[in-house]
Amino acid sequence: MDNLRDFLASARTVAVLGAHPNPSKAAFYVPDYLGRKGYQLFPVNPVYAEQELWGQVAVSTLTDLEEPVDIVVVFRRSEALPNHLEEILTAKPKLVWLQSGILNNAFSETLRQAGIPVVQDRCLMVVHRQLFG
């Protein structure tokens, strides 16, 4: 992604793949921070489907979302990423963000070849704070 700051400033919607209701988990507090910064959040996790998080009802998969998203932020183990490849390709987000500790070069390269930029092994909350204070 050439200008991450400009992209994050213009992005409005974030799907949270692996969203979690426990406030002590990064899959809750990172998206919660983003919601406080004005992003509309869409929780995605089959374990918590039908539960409300951040004012939205969680869905099982990205393909269950009814509107397009700018960013898919991923809170899943690196080895689980191939299981989500088809749904991400179908959702066609403008960016896929793999949180700290999540790294899968083959998965990321497949997305890049499909025209979807990927950020790997970085915390979106930390980067957002660095770019916007």
Rosetta constraint file for C-alpha pairs under 8 A:
AtomPair CA 1 CA 117 HARMONIC 6.17 0.50
AtomPair CA 1 CA 118 HARMONIC 7.71 0.50
AtomPair CA 3 CA 7 HARMONIC 6.33 0.50
AtomPair CA 4 CA 8 HARMONIC 6.03 0.50
AtomPair CA 5 CA 9 HARMONIC 6.11 0.50
AtomPair CA 5 CA 131 HARMONIC 6.26 0.50
AtomPair CA 6 CA 10 HARMONIC 6.28 0.50
AtomPair CA 7 CA 11 HARMONIC 5.96 0.50
AtomPair CA 8 CA 128 HARMONIC 7.77 0.50
AtomPair CA 11 CA 39 HARMONIC 7.58 0.50
AtomPair CA 11 CA 70 HARMONIC 5.73 0.50
AtomPair CA 11 CA 71 HARMONIC 7.45 0.50
AtomPair CA 12 CA 38 HARMONIC 7.36 0.50
AtomPair CA 12 CA 39 HARMONIC 4.95 0.50
AtomPair CA 12 CA 40 HARMONIC 6.08 0.50
AtomPair CA 12 CA 69 HARMONIC 7.90 0.50
AtomPair CA 12 CA 70 HARMONIC 6.58 0.50
AtomPair CA 13 CA 39 HARMONIC 5.57 0.50
AtomPair CA 13 CA 40 HARMONIC 4.77 0.50
AtomPair CA 13 CA 41 HARMONIC 6.06 0.50
AtomPair CA 13 CA 42 HARMONIC 7.66 0.50
AtomPair CA 13 CA 68 HARMONIC 7.97 0.50
AtomPair CA 13 CA 69 HARMONIC 5.04 0.50
AtomPair CA 13 CA 70 HARMONIC 5.23 0.50
AtomPair CA 13 CA 71 HARMONIC 6.45 0.50
AtomPair CA 14 CA 39 HARMONIC 6.61 0.50
AtomPair CA 14 CA 40 HARMONIC 6.12 0.50
AtomPair CA 14 CA 41 HARMONIC 4.97 0.50
AtomPair CA 14 CA 42 HARMONIC 6.16 0.50
AtomPair CA 14 CA 69 HARMONIC 5.81 0.50
AtomPair CA 14 CA 70 HARMONIC 6.02 0.50
AtomPair CA 14 CA 71 HARMONIC 4.76 0.50
AtomPair CA 14 CA 72 HARMONIC 5.70 0.50
AtomPair CA 14 CA 73 HARMONIC 6.85 0.50
AtomPair CA 15 CA 41 HARMONIC 5.85 0.50
AtomPair CA 15 CA 42 HARMONIC 4.56 0.50
AtomPair CA 15 CA 43 HARMONIC 6.00 0.50
AtomPair CA 15 CA 44 HARMONIC 6.76 0.50
AtomPair CA 15 CA 62 HARMONIC 7.52 0.50
AtomPair CA 15 CA 69 HARMONIC 6.37 0.50
AtomPair CA 15 CA 71 HARMONIC 6.25 0.50
AtomPair CA 15 CA 72 HARMONIC 4.72 0.50
AtomPair CA 15 CA 73 HARMONIC 6.24 0.50
AtomPair CA 16 CA 27 HARMONIC 7.76 0.50
AtomPair CA 16 CA 31 HARMONIC 7.10 0.50
AtomPair CA 16 CA 41 HARMONIC 6.90 0.50
AtomPair CA 16 CA 42 HARMONIC 5.92 0.50
AtomPair CA 16 CA 43 HARMONIC 4.89 0.50
AtomPair CA 16 CA 44 HARMONIC 5.61 0.50
AtomPair CA 16 CA 72 HARMONIC 6.03 0.50
AtomPair CA 16 CA 73 HARMONIC 5.17 0.50
AtomPair CA 16 CA 74 HARMONIC 6.24 0.50
AtomPair CA 16 CA 75 HARMONIC 7.44 0.50
AtomPair CA 17 CA 43 HARMONIC 6.65 0.50
AtomPair CA 17 CA 44 HARMONIC 4.85 0.50
AtomPair CA 17 CA 45 HARMONIC 6.34 0.50
AtomPair CA 17 CA 61 HARMONIC 7.98 0.50
AtomPair CA 17 CA 62 HARMONIC 7.60 0.50
AtomPair CA 17 CA 72 HARMONIC 6.73 0.50
AtomPair CA 17 CA 73 HARMONIC 6.10 0.50
AtomPair CA 17 CA 74 HARMONIC 4.85 0.50
AtomPair CA 17 CA 75 HARMONIC 5.89 0.50
AtomPair CA 17 CA 76 HARMONIC 7.25 0.50
AtomPair CA 18 CA 27 HARMONIC 6.58 0.50
AtomPair CA 18 CA 43 HARMONIC 7.56 0.50
AtomPair CA 18 CA 44 HARMONIC 5.91 0.50
AtomPair CA 18 CA 45 HARMONIC 5.11 0.50
AtomPair CA 18 CA 74 HARMONIC 6.42 0.50
AtomPair CA 18 CA 75 HARMONIC 4.88 0.50
AtomPair CA 18 CA 76 HARMONIC 5.85 0.50
AtomPair CA 19 CA 27 HARMONIC 5.08 0.50
AtomPair CA 19 CA 28 HARMONIC 6.26 0.50
AtomPair CA 19 CA 43 HARMONIC 5.33 0.50
AtomPair CA 19 CA 44 HARMONIC 5.77 0.50
AtomPair CA 19 CA 45 HARMONIC 5.82 0.50
AtomPair CA 19 CA 75 HARMONIC 7.00 0.50
AtomPair CA 20 CA 25 HARMONIC 7.12 0.50
AtomPair CA 20 CA 27 HARMONIC 5.24 0.50
AtomPair CA 20 CA 28 HARMONIC 5.25 0.50
AtomPair CA 20 CA 45 HARMONIC 7.65 0.50
AtomPair CA 20 CA 48 HARMONIC 7.54 0.50
AtomPair CA 21 CA 27 HARMONIC 7.91 0.50
AtomPair CA 21 CA 28 HARMONIC 5.89 0.50
AtomPair CA 21 CA 53 HARMONIC 6.75 0.50
AtomPair CA 22 CA 28 HARMONIC 6.15 0.50
AtomPair CA 23 CA 28 HARMONIC 5.36 0.50
AtomPair CA 23 CA 29 HARMONIC 5.76 0.50
AtomPair CA 24 CA 28 HARMONIC 7.17 0.50
AtomPair CA 24 CA 29 HARMONIC 6.90 0.50
AtomPair CA 25 CA 29 HARMONIC 6.37 0.50
AtomPair CA 26 CA 30 HARMONIC 5.43 0.50
AtomPair CA 26 CA 31 HARMONIC 7.98 0.50
AtomPair CA 26 CA 75 HARMONIC 7.98 0.50
AtomPair CA 27 CA 31 HARMONIC 6.70 0.50
AtomPair CA 27 CA 75 HARMONIC 5.93 0.50
AtomPair CA 28 CA 32 HARMONIC 5.96 0.50
AtomPair CA 29 CA 33 HARMONIC 6.07 0.50
AtomPair CA 30 CA 34 HARMONIC 6.47 0.50
AtomPair CA 30 CA 124 HARMONIC 7.37 0.50
AtomPair CA 30 CA 125 HARMONIC 5.67 0.50
AtomPair CA 31 CA 35 HARMONIC 6.09 0.50
AtomPair CA 31 CA 41 HARMONIC 7.19 0.50
AtomPair CA 31 CA 125 HARMONIC 7.92 0.50
AtomPair CA 32 CA 36 HARMONIC 6.35 0.50
AtomPair CA 32 CA 54 HARMONIC 7.14 0.50
AtomPair CA 33 CA 37 HARMONIC 6.41 0.50
AtomPair CA 33 CA 125 HARMONIC 6.92 0.50
AtomPair CA 34 CA 38 HARMONIC 6.61 0.50
AtomPair CA 34 CA 39 HARMONIC 5.71 0.50
AtomPair CA 34 CA 41 HARMONIC 7.97 0.50
AtomPair CA 34 CA 125 HARMONIC 7.03 0.50
AtomPair CA 35 CA 39 HARMONIC 4.87 0.50
AtomPair CA 35 CA 40 HARMONIC 6.10 0.50
AtomPair CA 35 CA 41 HARMONIC 6.36 0.50
AtomPair CA 35 CA 54 HARMONIC 7.39 0.50
AtomPair CA 41 CA 54 HARMONIC 6.71 0.50
AtomPair CA 41 CA 56 HARMONIC 7.31 0.50
AtomPair CA 42 CA 56 HARMONIC 6.28 0.50
AtomPair CA 42 CA 57 HARMONIC 7.71 0.50
AtomPair CA 42 CA 58 HARMONIC 6.81 0.50
AtomPair CA 42 CA 65 HARMONIC 7.82 0.50
AtomPair CA 43 CA 53 HARMONIC 6.58 0.50
AtomPair CA 43 CA 54 HARMONIC 7.98 0.50
AtomPair CA 43 CA 56 HARMONIC 7.04 0.50
AtomPair CA 43 CA 57 HARMONIC 7.12 0.50
AtomPair CA 43 CA 58 HARMONIC 4.67 0.50
AtomPair CA 43 CA 59 HARMONIC 6.49 0.50
AtomPair CA 44 CA 48 HARMONIC 7.97 0.50
AtomPair CA 44 CA 49 HARMONIC 7.31 0.50
AtomPair CA 44 CA 58 HARMONIC 5.42 0.50
AtomPair CA 44 CA 59 HARMONIC 4.93 0.50
AtomPair CA 44 CA 60 HARMONIC 5.57 0.50
AtomPair CA 44 CA 61 HARMONIC 5.76 0.50
AtomPair CA 44 CA 62 HARMONIC 6.47 0.50
AtomPair CA 45 CA 49 HARMONIC 6.00 0.50
AtomPair CA 45 CA 58 HARMONIC 6.60 0.50
AtomPair CA 45 CA 59 HARMONIC 6.12 0.50
AtomPair CA 45 CA 60 HARMONIC 4.96 0.50
AtomPair CA 45 CA 61 HARMONIC 6.64 0.50
AtomPair CA 46 CA 58 HARMONIC 7.96 0.50
AtomPair CA 46 CA 59 HARMONIC 6.46 0.50
AtomPair CA 46 CA 60 HARMONIC 3.85 0.50
AtomPair CA 46 CA 61 HARMONIC 6.86 0.50
AtomPair CA 47 CA 60 HARMONIC 7.49 0.50
AtomPair CA 48 CA 58 HARMONIC 6.30 0.50
AtomPair CA 48 CA 59 HARMONIC 7.61 0.50
AtomPair CA 48 CA 60 HARMONIC 7.71 0.50
AtomPair CA 49 CA 57 HARMONIC 7.13 0.50
AtomPair CA 49 CA 58 HARMONIC 4.63 0.50
AtomPair CA 49 CA 59 HARMONIC 4.67 0.50
AtomPair CA 49 CA 60 HARMONIC 5.39 0.50
AtomPair CA 50 CA 57 HARMONIC 5.37 0.50
AtomPair CA 50 CA 58 HARMONIC 5.27 0.50
AtomPair CA 50 CA 59 HARMONIC 6.39 0.50
AtomPair CA 51 CA 57 HARMONIC 5.45 0.50
AtomPair CA 51 CA 58 HARMONIC 5.56 0.50
AtomPair CA 52 CA 56 HARMONIC 5.28 0.50
AtomPair CA 52 CA 57 HARMONIC 4.30 0.50
AtomPair CA 52 CA 58 HARMONIC 5.93 0.50
AtomPair CA 53 CA 57 HARMONIC 6.30 0.50
AtomPair CA 53 CA 58 HARMONIC 6.62 0.50
AtomPair CA 59 CA 64 HARMONIC 6.13 0.50
AtomPair CA 59 CA 65 HARMONIC 7.07 0.50
AtomPair CA 60 CA 64 HARMONIC 6.72 0.50
AtomPair CA 61 CA 65 HARMONIC 7.48 0.50
AtomPair CA 61 CA 87 HARMONIC 7.18 0.50
AtomPair CA 62 CA 87 HARMONIC 5.88 0.50
AtomPair CA 62 CA 88 HARMONIC 6.81 0.50
AtomPair CA 62 CA 91 HARMONIC 6.43 0.50
AtomPair CA 63 CA 87 HARMONIC 5.84 0.50
AtomPair CA 63 CA 90 HARMONIC 6.95 0.50
AtomPair CA 63 CA 91 HARMONIC 6.16 0.50
AtomPair CA 68 CA 91 HARMONIC 6.85 0.50
AtomPair CA 68 CA 92 HARMONIC 7.70 0.50
AtomPair CA 68 CA 93 HARMONIC 7.00 0.50
AtomPair CA 69 CA 91 HARMONIC 7.69 0.50
AtomPair CA 69 CA 92 HARMONIC 7.97 0.50
AtomPair CA 69 CA 93 HARMONIC 5.48 0.50
AtomPair CA 69 CA 94 HARMONIC 7.39 0.50
AtomPair CA 70 CA 93 HARMONIC 5.18 0.50
AtomPair CA 70 CA 94 HARMONIC 4.94 0.50
AtomPair CA 70 CA 95 HARMONIC 6.40 0.50
AtomPair CA 71 CA 93 HARMONIC 5.63 0.50
AtomPair CA 71 CA 94 HARMONIC 5.94 0.50
AtomPair CA 71 CA 95 HARMONIC 4.85 0.50
AtomPair CA 71 CA 96 HARMONIC 5.72 0.50
AtomPair CA 71 CA 97 HARMONIC 7.04 0.50
AtomPair CA 72 CA 93 HARMONIC 6.43 0.50
AtomPair CA 72 CA 95 HARMONIC 6.43 0.50
AtomPair CA 72 CA 96 HARMONIC 4.83 0.50
AtomPair CA 72 CA 97 HARMONIC 6.09 0.50
AtomPair CA 73 CA 96 HARMONIC 5.99 0.50
AtomPair CA 73 CA 97 HARMONIC 4.63 0.50
AtomPair CA 73 CA 98 HARMONIC 6.08 0.50
AtomPair CA 73 CA 99 HARMONIC 6.99 0.50
AtomPair CA 73 CA 124 HARMONIC 7.90 0.50
AtomPair CA 74 CA 96 HARMONIC 7.42 0.50
AtomPair CA 74 CA 97 HARMONIC 6.03 0.50
AtomPair CA 74 CA 98 HARMONIC 4.99 0.50
AtomPair CA 74 CA 99 HARMONIC 6.04 0.50
AtomPair CA 75 CA 98 HARMONIC 7.04 0.50
AtomPair CA 75 CA 99 HARMONIC 6.21 0.50
AtomPair CA 75 CA 102 HARMONIC 7.86 0.50
AtomPair CA 76 CA 80 HARMONIC 6.39 0.50
AtomPair CA 76 CA 81 HARMONIC 6.90 0.50
AtomPair CA 76 CA 102 HARMONIC 7.38 0.50
AtomPair CA 77 CA 81 HARMONIC 6.86 0.50
AtomPair CA 77 CA 102 HARMONIC 6.25 0.50
AtomPair CA 78 CA 102 HARMONIC 5.06 0.50
AtomPair CA 78 CA 103 HARMONIC 5.57 0.50
AtomPair CA 78 CA 104 HARMONIC 5.77 0.50
AtomPair CA 79 CA 104 HARMONIC 7.56 0.50
AtomPair CA 80 CA 84 HARMONIC 7.36 0.50
AtomPair CA 81 CA 85 HARMONIC 6.57 0.50
AtomPair CA 81 CA 104 HARMONIC 7.52 0.50
AtomPair CA 81 CA 107 HARMONIC 6.87 0.50
AtomPair CA 82 CA 107 HARMONIC 6.35 0.50
AtomPair CA 84 CA 88 HARMONIC 6.18 0.50
AtomPair CA 85 CA 89 HARMONIC 6.14 0.50
AtomPair CA 85 CA 107 HARMONIC 7.27 0.50
AtomPair CA 85 CA 111 HARMONIC 7.93 0.50
AtomPair CA 86 CA 90 HARMONIC 6.06 0.50
AtomPair CA 87 CA 91 HARMONIC 6.04 0.50
AtomPair CA 88 CA 92 HARMONIC 6.12 0.50
AtomPair CA 88 CA 93 HARMONIC 7.21 0.50
AtomPair CA 89 CA 93 HARMONIC 7.96 0.50
AtomPair CA 89 CA 111 HARMONIC 7.19 0.50
AtomPair CA 89 CA 114 HARMONIC 7.56 0.50
AtomPair CA 92 CA 116 HARMONIC 7.18 0.50
AtomPair CA 93 CA 116 HARMONIC 6.94 0.50
AtomPair CA 94 CA 116 HARMONIC 6.05 0.50
AtomPair CA 94 CA 117 HARMONIC 7.02 0.50
AtomPair CA 95 CA 116 HARMONIC 5.85 0.50
AtomPair CA 95 CA 117 HARMONIC 5.12 0.50
AtomPair CA 95 CA 118 HARMONIC 5.89 0.50
AtomPair CA 95 CA 119 HARMONIC 7.80 0.50
AtomPair CA 96 CA 116 HARMONIC 7.08 0.50
AtomPair CA 96 CA 117 HARMONIC 6.34 0.50
AtomPair CA 96 CA 118 HARMONIC 4.80 0.50
AtomPair CA 96 CA 119 HARMONIC 6.43 0.50
AtomPair CA 97 CA 118 HARMONIC 5.79 0.50
AtomPair CA 97 CA 119 HARMONIC 4.83 0.50
AtomPair CA 97 CA 120 HARMONIC 6.25 0.50
AtomPair CA 97 CA 122 HARMONIC 7.79 0.50
AtomPair CA 97 CA 124 HARMONIC 7.31 0.50
AtomPair CA 98 CA 102 HARMONIC 5.54 0.50
AtomPair CA 98 CA 103 HARMONIC 6.99 0.50
AtomPair CA 98 CA 118 HARMONIC 7.42 0.50
AtomPair CA 98 CA 119 HARMONIC 5.92 0.50
AtomPair CA 98 CA 120 HARMONIC 4.67 0.50
AtomPair CA 98 CA 121 HARMONIC 5.69 0.50
AtomPair CA 98 CA 122 HARMONIC 6.67 0.50
AtomPair CA 98 CA 123 HARMONIC 7.82 0.50
AtomPair CA 99 CA 120 HARMONIC 6.59 0.50
AtomPair CA 99 CA 121 HARMONIC 5.20 0.50
AtomPair CA 99 CA 122 HARMONIC 5.06 0.50
AtomPair CA 99 CA 123 HARMONIC 4.92 0.50
AtomPair CA 99 CA 124 HARMONIC 6.73 0.50
AtomPair CA 100 CA 120 HARMONIC 7.38 0.50
AtomPair CA 100 CA 121 HARMONIC 4.06 0.50
AtomPair CA 100 CA 122 HARMONIC 4.38 0.50
AtomPair CA 100 CA 123 HARMONIC 5.06 0.50
AtomPair CA 101 CA 121 HARMONIC 5.00 0.50
AtomPair CA 101 CA 122 HARMONIC 7.44 0.50
AtomPair CA 102 CA 120 HARMONIC 6.43 0.50
AtomPair CA 102 CA 121 HARMONIC 4.99 0.50
AtomPair CA 103 CA 120 HARMONIC 5.62 0.50
AtomPair CA 103 CA 121 HARMONIC 5.65 0.50
AtomPair CA 104 CA 108 HARMONIC 6.15 0.50
AtomPair CA 104 CA 120 HARMONIC 7.80 0.50
AtomPair CA 105 CA 109 HARMONIC 5.94 0.50
AtomPair CA 106 CA 110 HARMONIC 6.25 0.50
AtomPair CA 107 CA 111 HARMONIC 6.50 0.50
AtomPair CA 108 CA 112 HARMONIC 6.16 0.50
AtomPair CA 108 CA 118 HARMONIC 6.08 0.50
AtomPair CA 108 CA 120 HARMONIC 7.98 0.50
AtomPair CA 109 CA 113 HARMONIC 6.07 0.50
AtomPair CA 110 CA 114 HARMONIC 6.42 0.50
AtomPair CA 111 CA 115 HARMONIC 6.47 0.50
AtomPair CA 111 CA 116 HARMONIC 5.20 0.50
AtomPair CA 111 CA 117 HARMONIC 6.89 0.50
AtomPair CA 111 CA 118 HARMONIC 7.25 0.50
AtomPair CA 112 CA 116 HARMONIC 4.87 0.50
AtomPair CA 112 CA 117 HARMONIC 5.31 0.50
AtomPair CA 112 CA 118 HARMONIC 6.78 0.50
AtomPair CA 122 CA 126 HARMONIC 7.91 0.50
AtomPair CA 122 CA 127 HARMONIC 7.49 0.50
AtomPair CA 123 CA 127 HARMONIC 6.26 0.50
AtomPair CA 124 CA 128 HARMONIC 5.90 0.50
AtomPair CA 125 CA 129 HARMONIC 6.17 0.50
AtomPair CA 126 CA 130 HARMONIC 6.20 0.50
AtomPair CA 127 CA 131 HARMONIC 6.16 0.50
AtomPair CA 128 CA 132 HARMONIC 5.87 0.50
AtomPair CA 128 CA 133 HARMONIC 7.60 0.50
AtomPair CA 129 CA 133 HARMONIC 4.82 0.50
